[in-house]
Structures are given as C-alpha cells and as structure tokens.
C-alpha cells in the first residue's frame, strides 16, 4: 500500500477571524488505510480543523492536501475525495432514508449496481431496513445519525472525516460503526476521527493527534504519545490527562 498521505496538513493556521487564529501552525498527516484519532478538550480546535479540511473555512496560512490536491487547484476532485459525518445530523425532512442514500450515491457518481449492494448492506448493518422508506422527520436522533453515517459510507471516497459519531447511537450502533470503519480501513480508506470517548477509540485508531489550545501537543501511536507524556503503558485517557492537566 502506498505511503503517500491521503491527507496532509502543513503549518496550518486559521480560524474565524484573521486577528484571532484558533489554529496555530498545526501539521499532521493521514496515510492510506489508517485511522487517526483527533482528540482534545472542547475548544481545542478539532471542529475548526475539520472545517478547514472540508473547505468551509479558508486558512490564514499553511496548506491542506487531499489525495495530493489542494481545494483551490482542483475543487471538484478535492471534494470527491472525502466524505464527512458531522456531530449533529443534518437531513432533508421530506426525504426518506433510502432517498438520502440515493442522493449521496449520485453526488459521488456511484454506479447503480454498487449502490444497490452497498445500501442494502448498510441498512442491514445499522438495523435500518424497516425505516428505509420513512421520512427523516419521523426518525429519532440516533436514527438520523445512522443515516448520516450510511450516506458517507455508501460513497466510498478515499478519506472520511468523522466528527463525534457516537453521540446518539445505541451500543449496537456504535459497535456496527466501529466494525465497519475497520473494514473500510482494511480496504484502503483513511479515517480522521474526532471523539471524546477515548476508551472506545483507543483500540481502533492507529495513531492519535492531540490538540490543545489550537496546537498539536503530541502525535503518534499510543506507545509514542505515552512516551511523550512520560506515562509509559498508560491508557489513552490517562495519557491525555497527563498531557493537558497542567495547561488547562
């Protein structure tokens, strides 16, 4: 498998105001077939980082490459290379679950046969078969979150940006999502995953990026960030606490 990163962030600074950047020269990468956990306290800059990757915010300086492209150079190819699962589900109230999946598949140019196989599998995996023809306005929050997740995974781009996906999911939904993310990872897709549930992602992510006050204060495998925190053998929760406790 190629070691050329799917996502490259190079000395990125940015935020909502030019005079008050939220991000301060952050750099990291995500390689093919890799799941990377982006962790930090509320306000650390995780969502701001994702918004810059998605092209919703313009960097103050620094660069972002997705599959070797910048958004300015090749906007359509850039956007087609990634899919996003937001923290809060955003659906069209008058579309059914199945229509959302069809809409996402068409947007990404998924072939009809591939769409049929993928959508049927996702509906079964997330126990949404009985709700396939229900309008989204009639779904619970957890079910709406499942629809957002299924729409991202029906597309199969090389990079997934996933923000706090476990909120609202029941335990079975969380396990289904984790297992499917592992399957996507093994097939070569890359995942940048933000979550506060550190005990859940500890055994699933290959590496971790620790953001604090808009800066990367540690990154690497669990063992590597434990060494950086001077807590060898500790859990991800304890490593994270050791890294941020004196700076809160």
C-alpha positions in Angstrom: 0.0 0.0 0.0 1.3 3.5 -0.9 2.7 5.5 1.9 1.9 8.8 0.2 -0.5 10.5 2.6 -4.2 10.9 1.7 -4.4 14.0 3.9 -1.5 16.4 4.5 -1.8 19.4 6.8 1.2 21.7 6.7 1.7 24.5 9.2 -2.0 25.4 9.1 -3.1 28.5 11.0 -6.8 29.6 10.8 -10.0 30.4 12.5 -13.0 32.7 12.3 -11.0 36.0 12.5 -7.7 37.0 10.9 -6.7 38.7 14.1 -7.5 35.8 16.4 -6.5 32.5 14.9 -7.9 29.3 16.6 -5.3 27.0 15.0 -1.5 27.7 15.4 0.8 26.1 12.8 -0.6 22.6 13.1 0.9 19.8 10.9 -0.1 16.2 10.6 -1.0 13.6 8.0 -3.2 10.6 7.5 -1.9 7.7 5.3 -3.8 5.2 3.2 -5.6 2.6 5.3 -5.0 4.5 8.5 -7.5 5.5 11.2 -6.2 8.6 13.1 -7.9 9.9 16.3 -8.1 13.7 16.6 -8.6 14.3 20.4 -8.7 17.4 22.6 -10.8 19.3 25.1 -13.8 21.4 24.0 -12.5 24.4 22.2 -9.1 22.8 21.3 -9.7 23.3 17.6 -10.9 19.9 16.4 -14.0 21.1 14.6 -12.2 24.1 13.2 -9.5 21.8 11.8 -12.2 19.7 10.1 -13.9 22.8 8.7 -10.7 23.8 7.1 -10.2 20.4 5.6 -13.7 20.4 4.2 -13.2 23.8 2.7 -15.7 25.6 4.8 -13.0 27.9 6.2 -10.0 29.5 4.4 -6.6 29.1 6.1 -4.8 32.2 7.3 -1.6 30.4 6.1 -0.4 26.9 5.6 -1.7 24.2 3.3 -4.0 21.3 3.1 -3.7 18.5 0.5 -6.3 15.7 0.0 -5.1 12.9 -2.3 -2.3 15.2 -3.5 -4.7 18.1 -4.4 -5.5 21.4 -2.9 -9.1 22.6 -3.0 -8.1 25.8 -4.9 -6.3 23.8 -7.7 -9.0 21.1 -8.2 -12.1 21.8 -6.2 -14.3 19.0 -7.7 -11.6 16.3 -7.4 -10.7 17.5 -3.9 -14.3 17.3 -2.6 -14.9 14.0 -4.3 -12.0 12.5 -2.4 -13.6 12.9 1.0 -16.9 12.4 2.9 -18.0 14.0 6.2 -20.0 12.7 9.1 -20.9 15.7 11.3 -21.6 15.7 15.0 -25.2 16.7 14.6 -27.2 15.0 11.9 -28.5 17.3 9.1 -31.1 15.7 6.9 -33.8 16.8 4.4 -37.1 16.3 6.4 -39.2 15.4 3.3 -36.7 12.7 2.0 -36.8 9.1 3.1 -33.8 7.2 4.4 -33.5 5.4 1.0 -33.7 8.7 -0.9 -30.9 10.2 1.2 -28.7 7.2 0.3 -29.6 7.6 -3.4 -28.9 11.3 -3.3 -25.4 10.7 -1.7 -24.6 7.9 -4.2 -25.5 10.1 -7.2 -23.5 13.0 -5.9 -20.4 10.8 -5.7 -21.1 9.0 -9.1 -21.6 5.6 -7.5 -22.7 3.0 -10.1 -26.3 1.6 -9.7 -25.1 -1.9 -9.0 -22.6 -0.8 -6.4 -25.2 1.5 -4.8 -27.7 -1.4 -4.5 -25.2 -3.7 -2.9 -23.8 -1.1 -0.5 -27.1 0.5 0.5 -28.7 -2.9 1.3 -25.7 -3.9 3.4 -25.6 -0.6 5.3 -29.4 -0.7 6.0 -29.0 -4.2 7.4 -25.8 -3.4 9.3 -27.3 -0.4 11.1 -30.7 -2.2 11.6 -32.5 0.4 9.5 -34.2 -1.8 6.9 -37.7 -1.2 8.4 -37.1 2.5 8.3 -35.8 2.7 4.7 -38.9 4.3 3.4 -39.6 6.5 6.4 -39.2 10.3 6.1 -36.3 11.6 8.1 -38.6 14.0 10.1 -40.0 10.9 11.8 -36.7 9.4 12.9 -35.1 9.6 16.3 -31.8 11.5 16.7 -29.9 8.2 16.8 -31.5 7.0 13.6 -30.8 10.3 11.9 -27.1 9.9 12.9 -27.2 6.4 11.3 -28.5 7.9 8.1 -25.6 10.5 8.0 -23.1 7.6 8.6 -24.7 5.5 5.9 -24.6 8.4 3.4 -20.9 8.8 3.9 -20.1 5.1 3.6 -22.2 4.5 0.5 -19.9 6.9 -1.3 -16.6 5.1 -0.6 -14.1 8.0 -1.1 -10.5 7.6 0.0 -10.9 9.8 3.1 -13.6 10.0 5.8 -13.8 13.0 8.2 -15.9 11.9 11.1 -16.8 14.2 14.0 -18.1 12.7 17.3 -20.1 9.9 15.5 -21.1 8.0 18.6 -23.4 10.7 20.1 -27.0 9.4 20.0 -26.0 5.9 18.8 -27.1 2.9 20.9 -24.4 0.3 21.9 -25.2 -1.9 18.9 -25.0 1.1 16.5 -21.6 2.0 18.0 -20.2 -1.5 17.5 -21.6 -1.7 14.0 -19.9 1.6 13.1 -16.6 0.7 14.6 -16.6 -2.7 12.9 -17.4 -1.1 9.5 -14.8 1.6 9.9 -12.2 -1.2 10.5 -13.4 -2.8 7.3 -13.1 0.4 5.3 -9.6 0.9 6.8 -8.6 -2.6 5.8 -9.8 -1.9 2.2 -7.5 1.1 2.0 -9.7 4.0 3.0 -8.4 6.5 5.5 -10.3 7.9 8.5 -9.8 11.1 10.6 -12.0 10.5 13.7 -12.7 13.0 16.4 -14.2 11.7 19.6 -14.3 12.4 23.4 -14.9 8.7 24.1 -11.2 7.8 24.4 -11.7 4.4 25.9 -13.7 3.4 22.8 -11.3 4.6 20.1 -8.1 3.6 22.0 -8.0 0.1 20.4 -9.3 1.2 17.0 -7.0 4.1 15.9 -3.6 3.5 14.5 -2.3 6.9 15.7 -3.5 9.9 17.6 -3.3 13.7 17.2 -3.6 15.6 20.5 -4.8 19.2 20.0 -4.7 21.7 22.8 -5.5 25.4 22.5 -5.1 25.2 18.8 -1.7 23.5 18.7 -0.6 19.9 18.3 1.0 18.9 21.6 1.6 15.2 20.8 1.1 12.8 18.0 1.9 9.2 17.2 0.9 5.7 18.2 -0.4 5.0 21.6 3.0 4.0 22.7 4.6 7.1 21.2 2.3 9.6 22.8 2.6 7.7 26.1 6.4 8.3 25.9 5.8 12.0 25.0 3.5 12.3 28.1 6.0 10.3 30.2 3.3 7.8 31.1 4.6 4.5 29.5 1.9 1.8 29.4 -0.9 4.1 30.3 -4.4 4.2 28.8 -5.3 6.8 26.2 -7.5 8.6 28.9 -4.6 8.8 31.3 -2.1 9.8 28.6 -4.5 12.6 27.5 -5.0 13.8 31.1 -1.2 13.9 31.7 -0.7 16.0 28.5 -3.3 18.6 29.3 -3.7 18.7 33.1 -1.1 21.4 33.7 -2.3 23.6 30.8 -6.0 23.8 31.4 
